[in-house]
Amino acid sequence: MTLAVRQGDRPLAEAAVRSGRVRTRTDAAGIATLRLPVGLQPLIVASIGFRPETLQVAIRAQFDTTLTVQLLERAQALTPVVVTATRIPRRLEDEPVRVEVLAGEDIAEKTEMRPADLTVLLREISGVRVQPTSPALGAANIRIQGLPGRYTQLLSDGLPLYGGQIGGLGLLQIPPLDLRQAEVIKGAATALYGPAALGGVVNLVSRPPTDEHAILLNQTVRSGTDAVLWVGKRLNDRWGYTVIGGVHHQDQVDANGDGWADLPGFERAELRPRVYWNGEHGRSLFATMGAMAENRTGGTVAGAVAPDGQPFV
């Protein structure tokens, strides 16, 4: 079928047209072409600043269905995206440095897919790769545009709270449930953060304290279990706090049967409270502390040995 979308007597370009899983957008002439099965099909037409229209269209075999839809203007307030990775909070469109932001539904979707760590979230950003450096210990780093991970600065709310050493808290131990957005600067940011940011910067921005809570339970087909809790509370106009805690369990899994654990087994628990204060003239402060305990076992599985005849753990 052929759909013409108009605003008054003018064509409306870049309007989103959807029918089930079939999606497209109108061209510069306001025309969209869709291939739909025969029968009564739902059709949704939407564009920012206009009231969406929902229609039922009868598609007949060997007939080219042509339809014209008029969209009416509607005032709509868009929530501005404010980035802080450049140390000066600005709206994304006013930022002179190229900053990519993952927020909103992207954060929620990736959190549900992998609630125990950030790897799935960061893999969605082009030019960013999560590289395991010690799978048995759960250590990983971030490579931006091919540069080694030691040239990527990882920040939490603008502060380098996560160490780069193997024994420190790594990407595979950070639950993303309390994230509001993830900001990525690709390219050298050494003027702001020193030589550690030669490849780029990843800034993880936490959710502010609000009177709500979230609980996420997850079970994987590879015998992994996660339970994460986030609690936020505003005490008054100036004070608030958030708490995130979780417990995680993964059985040791030998997926290809070669006697070596492809997924190390572990039990992990973490707790991180934060206290926020907002003062006059834009002053603010937050204090945080965290604790994490983990017992992780990899190497050969029970009953298997290394080439020297001994088990390797």
C-alpha contacts under 8 A as a table, 3 or more apart, distances in Angstrom:
res1	aa1	res2	aa2	distance
1	M	33	T	5.85
1	M	34	L	5.37
1	M	35	R	6.26
1	M	36	L	7.16
1	M	59	I	7.79
1	M	64	D	5.58
1	M	65	T	4.65
1	M	66	T	5.87
1	M	67	L	7.91
2	T	31	I	7.04
2	T	32	A	5.95
2	T	33	T	4.67
2	T	34	L	6.55
2	T	64	D	7.35
2	T	65	T	6.19
2	T	66	T	4.77
2	T	67	L	6.37
3	L	31	I	5.69
3	L	32	A	5.16
3	L	33	T	6.25
3	L	66	T	5.89
3	L	67	L	4.91
3	L	68	T	5.80
3	L	69	V	7.41
4	A	11	P	7.61
4	A	26	T	7.87
4	A	30	G	5.59
4	A	31	I	4.63
4	A	32	A	6.51
4	A	66	T	7.85
4	A	67	L	6.17
4	A	68	T	4.57
4	A	69	V	6.18
5	V	11	P	6.10
5	V	12	L	5.66
5	V	13	A	7.83
5	V	15	A	7.53
5	V	26	T	7.39
5	V	30	G	5.20
5	V	31	I	6.46
5	V	68	T	5.86
5	V	69	V	4.90
5	V	70	Q	6.01
5	V	71	L	7.23
6	R	9	D	6.57
6	R	10	R	5.55
6	R	11	P	4.30
6	R	12	L	4.95
6	R	30	G	6.53
6	R	68	T	7.42
6	R	69	V	6.25
6	R	70	Q	5.00
6	R	71	L	6.38
7	Q	10	R	5.29
7	Q	11	P	6.04
7	Q	12	L	5.88
7	Q	70	Q	5.77
7	Q	71	L	5.61
7	Q	72	L	6.84
8	G	70	Q	6.80
8	G	71	L	7.87
11	P	28	A	7.56
11	P	29	A	5.64
11	P	30	G	4.60
12	L	15	A	6.54
12	L	26	T	7.35
12	L	28	A	7.41
12	L	29	A	7.18
12	L	30	G	4.75
13	A	25	R	7.72
13	A	26	T	5.23
13	A	27	D	5.31
13	A	28	A	4.92
13	A	29	A	6.49
13	A	30	G	4.75
13	A	31	I	7.80
14	E	25	R	5.28
14	E	26	T	4.96
14	E	27	D	6.18
14	E	28	A	7.43
14	E	30	G	7.53
14	E	47	S	7.48
15	A	25	R	5.34
15	A	26	T	5.36
15	A	30	G	7.73
15	A	45	V	6.89
15	A	46	A	5.85
15	A	47	S	4.86
16	A	23	R	7.41
16	A	24	T	6.15
16	A	25	R	4.69
16	A	26	T	6.90
16	A	45	V	5.77
16	A	46	A	5.24
16	A	47	S	6.07
17	V	23	R	5.80
17	V	24	T	5.37
17	V	25	R	5.67
17	V	26	T	7.48
17	V	32	A	7.56
17	V	43	L	7.21
17	V	44	I	5.79
17	V	45	V	4.67
17	V	46	A	6.64
18	R	21	R	7.15
18	R	22	V	5.73
18	R	23	R	4.48
18	R	24	T	6.57
18	R	43	L	5.84
18	R	44	I	5.20
18	R	45	V	6.59
19	S	22	V	5.22
19	S	23	R	6.53
19	S	41	Q	6.99
19	S	42	P	5.62
19	S	43	L	4.75
19	S	44	I	6.37
20	G	23	R	7.81
20	G	42	P	7.19
20	G	43	L	7.87
22	V	34	L	7.39
22	V	35	R	7.93
22	V	36	L	7.85
23	R	34	L	7.95
24	T	32	A	6.90
24	T	33	T	7.77
24	T	34	L	7.46
25	R	32	A	6.08
26	T	29	A	7.41
26	T	30	G	4.93
26	T	31	I	4.86
26	T	32	A	4.52
27	D	30	G	5.18
27	D	31	I	5.49
27	D	32	A	6.58
28	A	31	I	7.48
36	L	41	Q	7.71
36	L	59	I	7.32
37	P	41	Q	7.92
37	P	59	I	6.99
38	V	58	A	7.59
38	V	59	I	4.86
38	V	60	R	5.39
38	V	61	A	6.04
39	G	58	A	5.55
39	G	59	I	5.03
39	G	60	R	6.49
40	L	56	Q	6.40
40	L	57	V	5.55
40	L	58	A	4.39
40	L	59	I	6.15
41	Q	56	Q	5.63
41	Q	57	V	5.22
41	Q	58	A	6.29
41	Q	59	I	7.12
42	P	54	T	7.22
42	P	55	L	5.81
42	P	56	Q	4.63
42	P	57	V	6.28
43	L	54	T	5.72
43	L	55	L	5.02
43	L	56	Q	6.03
43	L	57	V	6.89
44	I	52	P	7.13
44	I	53	E	5.79
44	I	54	T	4.56
44	I	55	L	6.39
45	V	52	P	5.68
45	V	53	E	5.28
45	V	54	T	6.55
46	A	50	F	6.93
46	A	51	R	6.93
46	A	52	P	4.42
46	A	53	E	6.58
47	S	50	F	5.54
47	S	51	R	7.53
47	S	52	P	6.89
48	I	76	Q	7.63
49	G	73	E	5.84
49	G	74	R	5.27
49	G	75	A	5.78
49	G	76	Q	5.72
50	F	71	L	6.12
50	F	72	L	5.47
50	F	73	E	4.22
50	F	74	R	4.76
50	F	75	A	7.45
51	R	71	L	6.38
51	R	72	L	5.68
51	R	73	E	6.16
51	R	74	R	5.63
52	P	71	L	7.08
53	E	71	L	7.19
59	I	63	F	7.81
59	I	65	T	6.75
60	R	63	F	5.74
60	R	65	T	7.76
80	P	91	R	6.41
80	P	92	L	7.70
81	V	91	R	5.60
81	V	92	L	5.62
82	V	89	P	6.20
82	V	90	R	5.34
82	V	91	R	4.37
82	V	92	L	5.71
83	V	86	T	7.50
83	V	89	P	5.58
83	V	90	R	5.72
83	V	91	R	6.25
83	V	92	L	6.01
83	V	99	V	7.91
83	V	101	V	7.96
83	V	183	E	7.05
84	T	87	R	5.26
84	T	88	I	5.78
84	T	89	P	4.62
84	T	90	R	6.92
84	T	157	D	7.88
84	T	158	G	7.06
84	T	183	E	8.00
84	T	203	N	7.98
85	A	88	I	7.57
85	A	89	P	7.91
85	A	158	G	6.27
85	A	183	E	6.50
85	A	184	V	7.61
85	A	185	I	7.49
85	A	201	V	7.55
85	A	202	V	7.75
85	A	203	N	5.83
86	T	89	P	7.41
86	T	97	V	7.96
86	T	192	L	7.29
87	R	158	G	7.05
87	R	192	L	7.89
90	R	94	D	6.41
90	R	95	E	6.23
91	R	94	D	5.31
91	R	95	E	6.44
92	L	95	E	5.32
92	L	99	V	7.46
95	E	98	R	7.13
95	E	99	V	7.67
97	V	185	I	7.70
98	R	185	I	6.42
98	R	186	K	7.33
99	V	183	E	6.48
99	V	184	V	5.61
99	V	185	I	4.95
99	V	186	K	7.33
100	E	125	I	7.98
100	E	183	E	5.73
100	E	184	V	5.18
100	E	185	I	6.66
101	V	181	Q	6.73
101	V	182	A	5.69
101	V	183	E	4.65
101	V	184	V	6.49
102	L	106	D	6.17
102	L	107	I	6.54
102	L	181	Q	5.51
102	L	182	A	5.20
102	L	183	E	6.66
103	A	106	D	5.63
103	A	107	I	5.30
103	A	180	R	6.28
103	A	181	Q	4.37
103	A	182	A	6.62
104	G	107	I	5.58
104	G	108	A	6.49
104	G	180	R	7.28
104	G	181	Q	7.25
105	E	108	A	4.98
105	E	109	E	5.94
106	D	109	E	5.27
106	D	110	K	6.24
107	I	110	K	5.42
107	I	111	T	6.02
107	I	121	L	7.03
107	I	176	P	7.97
107	I	179	L	7.40
107	I	180	R	7.46
107	I	181	Q	6.86
108	A	111	T	5.16
108	A	112	E	6.36
108	A	177	L	7.95
109	E	112	E	5.36
109	E	113	M	6.43
110	K	113	M	4.96
110	K	114	R	6.14
110	K	115	P	7.67
110	K	120	V	6.27
110	K	121	L	5.47
111	T	114	R	5.32
111	T	115	P	4.77
111	T	121	L	7.50
111	T	176	P	5.98
111	T	177	L	6.16
112	E	115	P	5.69
112	E	216	L	7.56
112	E	218	N	7.65
113	M	120	V	7.71
114	R	117	D	6.25
114	R	118	L	7.42
114	R	119	T	7.95
114	R	120	V	6.58
115	P	118	L	7.88
115	P	175	P	5.79
115	P	176	P	6.37
115	P	177	L	6.80
115	P	216	L	7.56
115	P	218	N	7.36
115	P	226	D	6.97
115	P	228	V	7.45
116	A	172	L	7.31
116	A	173	Q	6.69
116	A	174	I	6.61
116	A	175	P	4.73
116	A	176	P	7.26
116	A	226	D	6.59
116	A	248	H	7.15
117	D	120	V	7.76
117	D	171	L	6.29
117	D	172	L	4.82
117	D	173	Q	5.54
117	D	174	I	4.88
117	D	175	P	4.73
117	D	176	P	6.34
118	L	121	L	5.32
118	L	122	L	6.35
118	L	171	L	6.00
118	L	172	L	6.56
118	L	174	I	6.35
118	L	175	P	6.62
118	L	176	P	6.05
119	T	122	L	5.44
119	T	123	R	6.21
119	T	130	V	6.40
119	T	171	L	6.96
119	T	172	L	6.93
120	V	123	R	5.24
120	V	124	E	6.83
121	L	124	E	5.79
121	L	125	I	7.88
122	L	125	I	5.76
122	L	128	V	6.83
122	L	129	R	7.35
122	L	130	V	7.21
123	R	126	S	7.47
123	R	128	V	6.32
123	R	129	R	5.92
123	R	130	V	6.68
124	E	128	V	7.95
125	I	128	V	5.68
127	G	144	I	5.74
127	G	145	Q	4.96
127	G	146	G	7.60
128	V	142	I	6.87
128	V	143	R	5.80
128	V	144	I	4.69
128	V	145	Q	6.41
129	R	142	I	5.80
129	R	143	R	5.15
129	R	144	I	6.52
130	V	140	A	6.70
130	V	141	N	5.87
130	V	142	I	4.72
130	V	143	R	6.28
131	Q	140	A	5.49
131	Q	141	N	5.46
131	Q	142	I	6.14
131	Q	143	R	6.96
131	Q	149	G	7.89
132	P	135	P	5.88
132	P	138	G	7.49
132	P	139	A	6.01
132	P	140	A	4.05
132	P	141	N	6.46
133	T	139	A	5.52
133	T	140	A	4.94
133	T	141	N	6.87
134	S	137	L	5.42
134	S	138	G	5.95
134	S	139	A	4.97
134	S	140	A	6.73
134	S	166	I	7.54
135	P	138	G	4.88
135	P	139	A	6.20
135	P	140	A	7.73
135	P	264	P	7.84
136	A	139	A	7.88
136	A	264	P	6.21
136	A	296	R	7.35
136	A	297	T	7.03
136	A	298	G	5.46
136	A	299	G	7.51
137	L	166	I	7.64
137	L	167	G	7.91
137	L	296	R	6.94
138	G	170	G	7.30
138	G	172	L	5.83
138	G	173	Q	7.57
139	A	166	I	5.68
139	A	167	G	7.82
139	A	170	G	5.65
139	A	171	L	7.07
139	A	172	L	6.62
140	A	170	G	6.43
140	A	171	L	6.12
140	A	172	L	6.86
141	N	149	G	5.23
141	N	150	R	7.64
141	N	164	G	7.82
141	N	170	G	7.79
141	N	171	L	7.11
142	I	148	P	7.83
142	I	149	G	4.95
142	I	152	T	6.41
143	R	146	G	5.83
143	R	147	L	5.65
143	R	148	P	5.53
143	R	149	G	4.63
143	R	151	Y	7.84
143	R	152	T	6.68
143	R	199	G	7.70
144	I	147	L	5.76
144	I	148	P	7.69
144	I	149	G	7.48
144	I	152	T	6.91
144	I	186	K	6.63
144	I	187	G	7.84
144	I	199	G	5.84
144	I	200	G	6.41
145	Q	186	K	7.37
145	Q	187	G	7.86
145	Q	199	G	7.26
147	L	151	Y	6.76
147	L	199	G	5.97
148	P	151	Y	5.91
148	P	152	T	7.66
148	P	199	G	7.85
149	G	152	T	5.41
150	R	153	Q	7.73
150	R	164	G	7.61
150	R	196	A	6.62
151	Y	195	P	7.25
151	Y	196	A	4.92
151	Y	197	A	5.28
151	Y	198	L	5.07
151	Y	199	G	4.94
151	Y	200	G	7.05
152	T	196	A	6.11
152	T	197	A	5.05
152	T	198	L	6.66
152	T	199	G	5.25
152	T	200	G	5.14
152	T	201	V	5.65
152	T	202	V	7.36
153	Q	160	P	7.57
153	Q	193	Y	7.69
153	Q	196	A	5.65
153	Q	197	A	4.90
153	Q	200	G	6.46
153	Q	201	V	4.77
153	Q	202	V	6.26
154	L	160	P	6.27
154	L	162	Y	6.86
154	L	201	V	6.10
154	L	202	V	5.00
154	L	203	N	6.17
154	L	204	L	7.92
155	L	158	G	5.25
155	L	159	L	5.02
155	L	160	P	4.57
155	L	161	L	6.41
155	L	162	Y	7.04
155	L	201	V	7.47
155	L	202	V	6.07
155	L	203	N	4.63
155	L	204	L	6.09
156	S	159	L	5.18
156	S	160	P	6.23
156	S	161	L	6.09
156	S	162	Y	7.60
156	S	203	N	5.74
156	S	204	L	4.81
156	S	205	V	6.18
156	S	206	S	7.60
157	D	203	N	6.41
157	D	204	L	5.84
157	D	205	V	4.81
157	D	206	S	6.52
158	G	203	N	6.15
158	G	204	L	7.69
158	G	205	V	7.77
160	P	163	G	7.38
162	Y	168	G	7.34
162	Y	169	L	6.00
162	Y	170	G	6.79
163	G	168	G	5.53
163	G	169	L	6.36
163	G	170	G	7.27
164	G	168	G	6.81
164	G	170	G	7.46
165	Q	168	G	5.44
166	I	169	L	7.99
166	I	170	G	7.58
169	L	173	Q	6.42
169	L	174	I	7.74
170	G	173	Q	5.55
170	G	174	I	6.88
171	L	174	I	5.51
175	P	178	D	7.57
175	P	228	V	7.83
175	P	246	G	7.96
176	P	179	L	5.40
177	L	228	V	7.49
177	L	229	L	7.93
177	L	230	W	6.88
177	L	244	I	7.92
178	D	206	S	5.67
178	D	207	R	5.52
178	D	230	W	6.48
178	D	244	I	6.92
179	L	182	A	7.44
179	L	204	L	6.80
179	L	205	V	5.83
179	L	206	S	4.43
179	L	207	R	5.35
180	R	204	L	7.97
180	R	205	V	5.65
180	R	206	S	5.17
180	R	207	R	4.60
180	R	208	P	7.92
181	Q	204	L	6.43
181	Q	205	V	5.38
181	Q	206	S	7.17
182	A	202	V	7.07
182	A	203	N	5.85
182	A	204	L	4.75
182	A	205	V	6.04
183	E	201	V	7.95
183	E	202	V	5.74
183	E	203	N	5.03
183	E	204	L	6.48
183	E	205	V	7.68
184	V	200	G	7.29
184	V	201	V	5.64
184	V	202	V	4.60
184	V	203	N	6.37
185	I	189	A	7.53
185	I	200	G	5.24
185	I	201	V	5.01
185	I	202	V	6.57
186	K	199	G	6.70
186	K	200	G	4.70
186	K	201	V	6.81
187	G	198	L	6.74
187	G	199	G	5.11
187	G	200	G	4.79
188	A	197	A	6.11
188	A	198	L	4.42
188	A	199	G	5.31
188	A	200	G	5.43
189	A	192	L	5.72
189	A	193	Y	6.26
189	A	194	G	7.35
189	A	197	A	5.37
189	A	198	L	6.08
189	A	199	G	7.55
189	A	200	G	5.92
189	A	201	V	7.02
190	T	193	Y	5.02
190	T	194	G	4.18
190	T	195	P	5.31
190	T	196	A	7.16
190	T	197	A	5.27
190	T	198	L	5.73
191	A	194	G	6.04
193	Y	196	A	6.89
193	Y	197	A	5.92
194	G	197	A	6.00
194	G	198	L	7.68
195	P	198	L	5.52
196	A	199	G	7.92
197	A	200	G	5.01
197	A	201	V	5.91
208	P	232	G	7.67
208	P	242	T	7.61
209	P	232	G	4.67
209	P	233	K	5.31
209	P	234	R	5.74
209	P	240	G	5.65
209	P	241	Y	5.57
209	P	242	T	5.62
209	P	276	Y	7.68
210	T	232	G	5.03
210	T	233	K	5.09
210	T	234	R	5.59
210	T	240	G	7.87
211	D	232	G	5.61
211	D	233	K	4.64
211	D	234	R	6.03
212	E	231	V	6.41
212	E	232	G	5.62
212	E	233	K	6.88
213	H	229	L	7.53
213	H	230	W	5.50
213	H	231	V	4.35
213	H	232	G	5.96
214	A	229	L	5.86
214	A	230	W	5.13
214	A	231	V	6.54
215	I	227	A	7.47
215	I	228	V	5.86
215	I	229	L	4.62
215	I	230	W	6.48
216	L	226	D	7.78
216	L	227	A	5.80
216	L	228	V	5.24
216	L	229	L	6.52
217	L	225	T	7.71
217	L	226	D	5.72
217	L	227	A	4.63
217	L	228	V	6.63
218	N	224	G	7.98
218	N	225	T	5.75
218	N	226	D	5.04
218	N	227	A	6.54
219	Q	223	S	7.09
219	Q	224	G	5.70
219	Q	225	T	4.68
219	Q	226	D	6.56
220	T	223	S	5.65
220	T	224	G	5.01
220	T	225	T	6.56
221	V	224	G	7.15
222	R	250	Q	7.90
222	R	251	D	7.66
222	R	253	V	7.19
223	S	250	Q	5.93
223	S	251	D	5.65
224	G	248	H	7.57
224	G	249	H	5.68
224	G	250	Q	4.29
224	G	251	D	6.49
225	T	248	H	5.70
225	T	249	H	5.15
225	T	250	Q	6.38
226	D	246	G	7.36
226	D	247	V	6.05
226	D	248	H	4.51
226	D	249	H	6.55
227	A	246	G	5.50
227	A	247	V	5.46
227	A	248	H	6.44
228	V	244	I	7.36
228	V	245	G	5.85
228	V	246	G	4.12
228	V	247	V	6.57
229	L	243	V	7.99
229	L	244	I	5.66
229	L	245	G	5.40
229	L	246	G	6.08
230	W	242	T	7.24
230	W	243	V	5.73
230	W	244	I	4.43
230	W	245	G	6.67
231	V	242	T	5.54
231	V	243	V	5.22
231	V	244	I	6.48
232	G	240	G	7.64
232	G	241	Y	5.90
232	G	242	T	4.30
232	G	243	V	6.56
233	K	240	G	5.57
233	K	241	Y	5.50
233	K	242	T	6.39
234	R	237	D	7.38
234	R	239	W	6.28
234	R	240	G	4.19
234	R	241	Y	6.60
235	L	238	R	7.63
235	L	239	W	5.42
235	L	240	G	5.12
235	L	241	Y	7.82
236	N	239	W	5.47
236	N	240	G	6.97
237	D	278	N	7.74
238	R	276	Y	7.82
238	R	277	W	5.26
238	R	278	N	4.78
238	R	279	G	6.43
239	W	275	V	7.49
239	W	276	Y	5.72
239	W	277	W	4.74
239	W	278	N	6.74
240	G	275	V	6.00
240	G	276	Y	5.17
240	G	277	W	6.66
241	Y	273	P	7.34
241	Y	274	R	5.48
241	Y	275	V	4.38
241	Y	276	Y	5.73
242	T	273	P	5.83
242	T	274	R	5.25
242	T	275	V	6.67
243	V	271	L	7.41
243	V	272	R	5.79
243	V	273	P	4.24
243	V	274	R	6.25
244	I	271	L	5.88
244	I	272	R	5.40
244	I	273	P	6.40
245	G	269	A	7.45
245	G	270	E	5.42
245	G	271	L	4.26
245	G	272	R	6.33
246	G	269	A	5.60
246	G	270	E	5.49
246	G	271	L	6.75
247	V	267	E	7.56
247	V	268	R	5.71
247	V	269	A	4.35
247	V	270	E	6.70
248	H	266	F	7.81
248	H	267	E	5.72
248	H	268	R	5.12
248	H	269	A	6.33
249	H	265	G	7.53
249	H	266	F	5.73
249	H	267	E	4.58
249	H	268	R	6.53
250	Q	264	P	7.42
250	Q	265	G	4.99
250	Q	266	F	5.24
250	Q	267	E	6.62
251	D	263	L	7.74
251	D	264	P	7.17
251	D	265	G	4.56
251	D	266	F	6.81
252	Q	261	A	6.16
252	Q	262	D	7.79
252	Q	263	L	5.67
252	Q	264	P	4.87
252	Q	265	G	3.92
252	Q	266	F	7.60
252	Q	297	T	7.53
252	Q	298	G	7.21
252	Q	301	V	7.53
253	V	261	A	5.44
253	V	262	D	5.90
253	V	263	L	5.05
253	V	264	P	6.69
253	V	265	G	7.28
254	D	257	G	5.47
254	D	258	D	7.09
254	D	259	G	6.52
254	D	260	W	5.94
254	D	261	A	4.56
254	D	262	D	5.21
254	D	263	L	6.84
254	D	301	V	7.25
255	A	261	A	7.57
255	A	262	D	6.15
255	A	263	L	7.97
256	N	262	D	7.89
257	G	260	W	7.49
259	G	300	T	5.63
259	G	301	V	5.66
259	G	304	A	5.22
259	G	305	V	7.34
260	W	298	G	7.89
260	W	299	G	5.61
260	W	300	T	4.36
260	W	301	V	5.77
260	W	304	A	7.65
261	A	264	P	5.72
261	A	298	G	5.82
261	A	299	G	5.65
261	A	300	T	5.90
261	A	301	V	5.97
263	L	298	G	7.47
264	P	296	R	6.71
264	P	297	T	5.59
264	P	298	G	4.46
264	P	299	G	7.56
265	G	296	R	5.68
265	G	297	T	5.24
265	G	298	G	6.44
266	F	294	E	6.84
266	F	295	N	5.37
266	F	296	R	4.13
266	F	297	T	6.21
267	E	294	E	5.66
267	E	295	N	5.39
267	E	296	R	6.65
268	R	292	M	7.24
268	R	293	A	5.66
268	R	294	E	4.24
268	R	295	N	6.51
269	A	292	M	5.76
269	A	293	A	5.53
269	A	294	E	6.59
270	E	290	G	7.41
270	E	291	A	5.65
270	E	292	M	4.24
270	E	293	A	6.50
271	L	290	G	5.71
271	L	291	A	5.46
271	L	292	M	6.57
272	R	288	T	7.08
272	R	289	M	5.85
272	R	290	G	4.23
272	R	291	A	6.50
273	P	288	T	5.94
273	P	289	M	6.22
273	P	290	G	6.79
274	R	286	F	6.78
274	R	287	A	5.67
274	R	288	T	4.41
274	R	289	M	6.93
275	V	286	F	5.42
275	V	287	A	5.29
275	V	288	T	6.50
276	Y	284	S	7.58
276	Y	285	L	5.91
276	Y	286	F	4.39
276	Y	287	A	6.76
277	W	284	S	5.57
277	W	285	L	5.17
277	W	286	F	6.19
278	N	282	G	7.38
278	N	283	R	6.09
278	N	284	S	4.40
278	N	285	L	6.58
279	G	282	G	6.41
279	G	283	R	4.98
279	G	284	S	5.70
280	E	283	R	5.79
297	T	313	V	6.77
298	G	301	V	7.67
298	G	313	V	5.77
299	G	312	F	5.40
299	G	313	V	4.58
300	T	304	A	5.80
300	T	305	V	6.31
300	T	306	A	7.16
300	T	311	P	6.04
300	T	312	F	5.39
300	T	313	V	6.07
301	V	304	A	5.64
304	A	311	P	6.43
305	V	308	D	7.57
305	V	309	G	5.40
305	V	310	Q	5.02
305	V	311	P	4.24
305	V	312	F	6.73
306	A	309	G	5.47
306	A	310	Q	5.54
306	A	311	P	5.62
306	A	312	F	6.18
307	P	310	Q	7.44
